[in-house]
């Protein structure tokens, strides 16, 4: 049974029960008040009749007339005939014996029994005051009209129940369906999210608790959608990394296996041995470089940095010394220019950052061109920049430049032993410094990569 079904049945039953109980109590109270009113009226009329008969008997006795049964019957009959027109029956008894009305034999007894058993007759009996205490006057009044009125009210109440019940059912159905509409929307949206559509939202403009619930639900759905998108992106990046790593390892390992088998053969000249050994050595160095780069990436993900003031001149000299031989071998020039004394960071990681950028610039540059290593202030931050005037990058290449194993020029990068991890490592070094990286590149004109670091005078003292 659905929730709105339960609410409908519960409210309908409770309302009808409360209505019935209230009406029954009102009718019962009304009946009681009517009966009390009739009883007071009957008592008042009986007292009035009794006093009148009493005064009449006193008057008769004062004239010296004896009060025999015949006279008593005559007096009672005169009053009885008068009040019968008003729906009142009188009975006069002497010492318990019925004097009036006079009835014949069994017929009189049957009438008395019927009168006693008639439930719509209100009967009051009281003795006369002294000296007529042996006489008793019974007052009987027909109240069948009051019972008929009560039965009419009962029938009207039943009719109201038959009318109000279905009408209330229809109104409650419309009202509860409207009130529980937000729950239906939440249920449908939850179902679509459970089926994988995380973009669905609850469209509910309301200021009540349901509106607040819908607002919080939409916030939760947005967070879930973002997390799922992030997880999907991470899974895609991880899968691409695994695929690229497998691709990187397959080619050199296969070649190394072939040259190793060549070295173990009996018929091979010294020149071939040297050639095979050199290839195995170069591929071993490339795999070592790949392993070290992957290790650096792993360390940066899990190890916090202890930042300190880094001298820019020393940092530039370290990076230049590491790459000077490769720059010379490729016929390039390295230009250093610094207008700030220091930045805030980790010296070893920043050196690795610059070395990786210089290596990429070497691969992209033509002999005779210049690679520039710059440091300068900008908007309260220290900027380290590596510029080259090489081949540059397209929009697609710029978008994917920081992905692990991505190469703008795969064939050339592989020939120089590059695994495509340099810029990915640079991005993680920047993230570890809580710094941002900018890449600008124009095809055929060169590439510029900057990292924005805090200056020592803007940083808290090291503890």
C-alpha positions in Angstrom: 0.0 0.0 0.0 1.4 3.4 -1.0 2.0 6.1 1.5 -0.8 8.4 0.2 -3.2 5.5 0.4 -2.4 5.0 4.1 -2.8 8.8 4.7 -6.2 8.8 2.8 -7.6 5.8 4.7 -6.3 7.0 8.1 -7.7 10.6 7.7 -11.0 9.3 6.3 -11.5 6.8 9.1 -10.5 9.3 11.8 -12.6 12.1 10.4 -15.7 9.9 10.1 -15.2 8.4 13.5 -14.8 11.8 15.1 -17.8 13.1 13.2 -20.0 10.2 14.3 -18.9 10.3 17.9 -19.5 14.1 18.0 -22.9 13.9 16.4 -24.0 10.9 18.7 -22.9 12.9 21.7 -24.8 16.0 20.6 -27.9 13.9 19.8 -27.7 12.2 23.2 -27.3 15.5 25.0 -30.2 16.9 23.0 -32.4 13.9 23.9 -31.5 14.3 27.5 -32.3 18.0 27.5 -35.6 17.3 25.8 -36.5 14.6 28.3 -35.6 16.8 31.2 -37.8 19.6 29.7 -40.7 17.2 29.3 -40.3 15.8 32.8 -40.3 19.3 34.3 -43.4 20.2 32.3 -45.2 17.0 33.3 -44.3 17.5 37.0 -45.6 21.1 36.8 -48.8 20.1 35.1 -49.4 17.2 37.5 -48.8 19.5 40.5 -51.3 22.0 39.0 -54.0 19.4 38.4 -53.5 17.8 41.8 -53.9 21.2 43.5 -57.0 22.0 41.5 -58.6 18.6 42.4 -57.5 19.1 46.1 -59.2 22.5 46.2 -62.3 21.1 44.5 -62.5 18.3 47.1 -62.1 20.8 49.9 -64.9 22.9 48.5 -67.2 19.9 48.2 -66.4 18.8 51.7 -67.0 22.3 53.1 -70.5 22.2 51.8 -71.1 19.0 53.9 -71.1 16.6 51.1 -69.6 13.2 51.7 -66.7 12.2 49.4 -67.9 8.8 48.3 -66.3 6.9 45.4 -68.9 8.0 43.0 -68.3 11.6 43.7 -64.5 11.1 43.4 -65.0 9.5 40.1 -67.2 12.4 38.9 -64.6 14.9 39.9 -61.8 13.0 38.3 -63.9 12.5 35.2 -64.5 16.2 34.8 -60.8 16.9 34.9 -59.9 13.9 32.8 -62.1 14.9 30.0 -60.7 18.4 30.0 -57.1 17.4 29.9 -57.6 14.5 27.5 -58.0 17.1 24.8 -54.4 18.2 25.6 -53.1 14.7 25.3 -53.0 14.0 29.0 -54.6 11.0 30.7 -55.4 11.0 34.4 -55.9 8.1 36.8 -57.3 8.3 40.3 -56.7 5.6 42.9 -58.0 5.1 46.4 -55.8 3.0 48.6 -54.3 1.5 45.5 -57.6 0.7 43.8 -58.3 2.3 40.4 -61.4 4.6 40.6 -61.0 6.5 37.4 -61.2 5.7 34.6 -63.8 3.1 35.1 -63.2 0.0 33.0 -65.0 -3.2 32.6 -63.5 -6.4 34.0 -60.7 -7.9 32.0 -60.9 -5.1 29.4 -59.9 -2.6 32.1 -57.0 -4.7 33.2 -55.7 -5.1 29.7 -55.9 -1.4 29.0 -53.9 -0.8 32.2 -51.2 -3.3 31.3 -51.0 -1.8 27.8 -50.6 1.6 29.3 -47.9 0.5 31.7 -46.0 -1.2 28.9 -46.3 1.7 26.5 -42.8 3.2 26.3 -43.8 6.5 24.7 -46.0 7.4 27.7 -44.5 9.6 30.4 -46.2 8.6 33.8 -46.0 10.5 37.1 -47.9 9.5 40.2 -48.2 11.4 43.5 -50.6 11.2 46.5 -52.8 14.1 47.5 -51.9 16.2 50.6 -53.7 15.4 53.9 -56.4 14.7 54.6 -56.6 13.0 51.2 -53.4 11.0 51.4 -55.4 7.8 50.7 -55.9 9.2 47.2 -53.3 9.1 44.4 -53.3 10.9 41.1 -51.4 9.4 38.1 -50.4 11.7 35.3 -49.8 10.2 31.8 -48.6 12.1 28.8 -47.9 10.9 25.3 -44.4 11.9 24.2 -44.3 9.8 21.0 -43.7 13.1 19.1 -40.4 13.4 20.9 -39.4 9.9 19.9 -40.5 10.6 16.3 -38.3 13.7 16.3 -35.4 11.7 17.6 -35.9 9.0 14.9 -36.0 11.7 12.3 -32.7 13.1 13.5 -31.2 9.6 13.4 -32.3 9.1 9.8 -30.9 12.5 8.9 -27.6 11.6 10.5 -27.4 8.4 8.5 -28.2 10.3 5.3 -25.5 12.8 6.2 -23.0 10.0 6.6 -23.8 8.5 3.2 -23.4 12.0 1.6 -20.4 13.3 3.6 -18.4 10.0 3.4 -18.0 9.9 -0.4 -17.6 13.7 -0.7 -14.9 13.6 1.9 -13.2 10.7 0.2 -13.0 12.7 -3.1 -11.8 15.9 -1.4 -9.2 14.0 0.7 -8.0 12.2 -2.4 -7.4 15.4 -4.3 -5.8 17.1 -1.3 -3.5 14.3 -0.3 -2.5 13.6 -3.9 -1.5 17.3 -4.2 0.3 17.3 -0.8 2.2 14.1 -1.6 3.2 15.1 -5.1 6.7 16.2 -3.9 7.2 12.7 -2.5 6.3 11.3 -5.9 8.7 13.6 -7.6 11.5 12.6 -5.1 10.8 9.0 -5.7 10.9 9.3 -9.5 14.1 11.3 -9.3 15.7 8.9 -6.9 14.8 6.0 -9.2 16.4 7.7 -12.2 19.6 8.5 -10.2 19.7 4.9 -9.0 19.5 3.9 -12.7 22.6 6.0 -13.4 21.1 9.3 -14.6 22.8 11.7 -12.1 21.8 14.8 -13.9 18.1 14.6 -13.0 16.8 17.0 -10.3 13.6 17.6 -8.4 11.7 20.5 -9.9 9.7 21.8 -6.8 9.1 25.5 -6.0 7.9 25.4 -2.4 8.8 27.1 0.9 7.7 24.3 3.2 9.5 21.2 4.5 9.1 19.5 1.1 10.7 22.4 -0.6 13.6 22.3 1.8 13.9 18.5 1.3 13.9 18.9 -2.5 16.6 21.7 -2.2 18.8 19.5 0.0 18.2 16.5 -2.3 19.2 18.4 -5.3 22.4 19.5 -3.5 23.1 15.9 -2.7 22.4 14.8 -6.3 24.8 17.5 -7.5 27.5 16.4 -5.2 27.0 12.8 -6.2 27.0 13.7 -9.9 30.3 15.6 -9.4 31.8 12.7 -7.5 30.8 10.2 -10.0 32.1 12.4 -12.8 35.4 12.7 -10.9 35.5 9.0 -10.3 34.8 8.3 -14.0 37.5 10.7 -15.0 39.9 9.2 -12.6 39.1 5.7 -13.8 39.5 6.8 -17.4 42.9 8.5 -16.6 44.0 5.4 -14.7 43.0 3.1 -17.5 44.7 5.4 -20.0 47.8 5.4 -17.8 47.9 1.7 -17.5 47.4 1.3 -21.3 50.1 3.8 -22.0 52.4 2.2 -19.5 51.8 -1.2 -21.0 52.5 0.3 -24.4 55.7 1.9 -23.2 57.0 -1.2 -21.6 56.1 -3.6 -24.5 58.3 -2.1 -27.2 61.6 -1.8 -25.2 61.2 -5.1 -23.5 60.6 -6.9 -26.8 63.6 -5.2 -28.3 65.8 -5.9 -25.3 64.7 -9.6 -25.4 65.7 -9.8 -29.1 69.1 -8.2 -28.6 69.7 -10.3 -25.5 69.0 -13.4 -27.5 71.4 -12.0 -30.2 74.2 -11.6 -27.6 73.8 -15.2 -26.4 74.1 -16.6 -29.9 77.4 -18.1 -30.9 77.9 -16.5 -34.3 78.0 -12.7 -33.7 80.7 -10.2 -34.4 82.1 -7.6 -32.0 80.4 -4.8 -33.8 77.0 -6.4 -33.4 77.7 -7.1 -29.7 78.5 -3.5 -29.1 75.4 -2.4 -31.0 73.2 -4.8 -29.1 74.7 -3.8 -25.7 74.3 -0.1 -26.5 70.6 -0.6 -27.4 70.0 -2.6 -24.2 71.7 0.1 -22.2 69.7 2.9 -23.8 66.4 1.1 -23.3 67.4 0.3 -19.7 68.1 3.9 -19.0 64.7 4.9 -20.6 62.9 2.3 -18.4 64.8 3.6 -15.3 63.8 7.2 -16.1 60.2 6.0 -16.5 60.3 4.2 -13.2 61.8 7.3 -11.4 59.2 9.6 -12.9 56.3 7.3 -11.8 57.9 7.1 -8.3 58.0 10.9 -8.2 54.3 11.1 -9.1 53.4 8.6 -6.4 55.4 10.5 -3.7 53.8 13.8 -4.6 50.3 12.3 -4.2 50.9 11.0 -0.6 53.6 13.1 1.0 53.0 16.7 2.2 55.7 19.3 1.5 57.8 21.3 4.0 58.2 24.7 2.2 61.0 27.1 2.8 62.7 30.1 1.1 64.4 29.0 -2.1 67.2 31.1 -3.7 66.2 31.7 -7.3 69.8 32.1 -8.6 70.9 28.8 -7.0 67.8 27.1 -8.3 68.5 28.3 -11.9 72.1 27.3 -11.7 71.1 23.8 -10.5 68.7 23.3 -13.4 71.2 24.7 -15.9 74.0 22.5 -14.7 71.8 19.4 -15.0 70.8 20.2 -18.6 73.9 22.0 -19.9 75.4 19.1 -21.7 72.2 18.2 -23.5 71.7 21.8 -24.5 75.2 22.0 -25.9 74.8 18.6 -27.7 71.6 19.9 -29.4 73.2 23.2 -30.5 70.9 25.4 -28.3 71.5 28.4 -26.0 70.2 28.8 -22.4 69.4 32.3 -21.2 68.9 32.9 -17.5 67.2 36.1 -16.2 65.9 36.7 -12.6 64.5 39.9 -11.1 63.5 38.3 -7.7 65.9 36.9 -5.1 63.8 34.0 -3.8 60.5 32.2 -3.8 58.6 30.0 -1.3 58.7 26.3 -2.0 60.7 23.0 -2.1 64.1 23.4 -3.8 64.4 19.9 -5.1 60.9 19.7 -6.5 61.2 23.2 -8.1 64.5 22.1 -9.7 62.8 19.0 -11.0 60.0 21.2 -12.3 62.5 23.4 -14.3 64.5 20.4 -15.5 61.5 18.7 -17.0 60.4 21.9 -18.7 63.9 22.4 -20.1 64.0 18.8 -21.4 60.7 19.4 -23.2 62.0 22.7 -24.6 65.1 20.9 -25.9 62.9 18.3 -27.7 60.8 21.0 -29.3 63.5 23.4 -30.3 65.7 23.6 -33.5 69.5 24.0 -33.3 70.6 27.6 -32.9 67.4 28.6 -30.9 67.4 29.9 -27.4 65.7 28.5 -24.3 64.9 31.2 -21.7 64.6 30.6 -17.9 63.0 33.6 -16.3 61.9 34.7 -12.8 60.0 37.9 -12.0 57.3 39.3 -9.8 53.6 39.6 -10.9 50.6 40.7 -8.8 52.4 39.9 -5.5 53.5 36.4 -6.7 56.8 35.1 -7.9 56.7 33.6 -11.4 59.1 31.0 -12.8 58.9 30.7 -16.5 60.5 28.5 -19.2 60.2 29.8 -22.8 61.2 28.2 -26.1 60.8 29.2 -29.7 60.2 25.7 -31.0 57.4 23.9 -32.8 54.6 25.0 -30.4 51.3 23.1 -29.7 47.8 23.0 -31.2 44.7 23.5 -29.1 44.2 19.7 -28.6 47.9 19.3 -27.6 47.6 22.2 -25.1 44.5 20.6 -23.6 46.1 17.2 -23.0 49.7 18.4 -22.4 49.6 17.6 -18.6 48.1 14.1 -19.0 50.5 11.2 -18.0 52.2 9.6 -21.0 50.9 12.1 -23.5 53.3 13.3 -26.2 52.7 16.1 -28.5 55.1 14.4 -31.0 55.1 10.7 -30.1 57.7 9.5 -32.6 60.3 12.2 -31.7 59.7 11.9 -28.0 60.1 8.1 -28.0 63.3 8.4 -30.1 64.8 10.6 -27.3 63.6 8.3 -24.5 60.8 10.6 -23.4 57.9 8.8 -21.6 55.4 11.7 -21.6 55.4 12.1 -17.9 57.4 15.4 -17.5 54.5 17.9 -17.7 52.3 15.6 -15.6 55.0 15.6 -12.9 55.2 19.4 -13.3 51.5 19.8 -12.7 51.6 17.7 -9.5 54.6 19.7 -8.3 52.6 22.8 -8.7 49.6 21.3 -6.9 51.8 20.2 -4.0 52.9 23.9 -3.7 49.2 25.0 -4.0 50.4 27.0 -7.0 48.9 27.4 -10.5 50.5 26.6 -13.8 49.8 28.4 -17.1 50.7 27.1 -20.5 50.8 29.3 -23.6 51.7 28.0 -27.0 51.4 29.0 -30.6 52.1 26.4 -33.4 55.4 27.3 -35.1 56.3 30.1 -32.6 57.1 28.3 -29.3 55.8 27.5 -25.9 55.8 29.2 -22.5 55.0 27.6 -19.2 54.8 29.5 -15.9 54.4 28.5 -12.3 53.0 31.2 -9.8 54.6 30.8 -6.3 54.4 32.8 -3.1 57.1 35.2 -2.3 58.9 34.8 1.0 57.7 38.2 2.4 54.1 37.0 1.8 54.5 33.7 3.7 54.4 32.9 7.5 57.7 32.2 9.2 58.8 28.6 9.2 58.4 26.9 12.6 
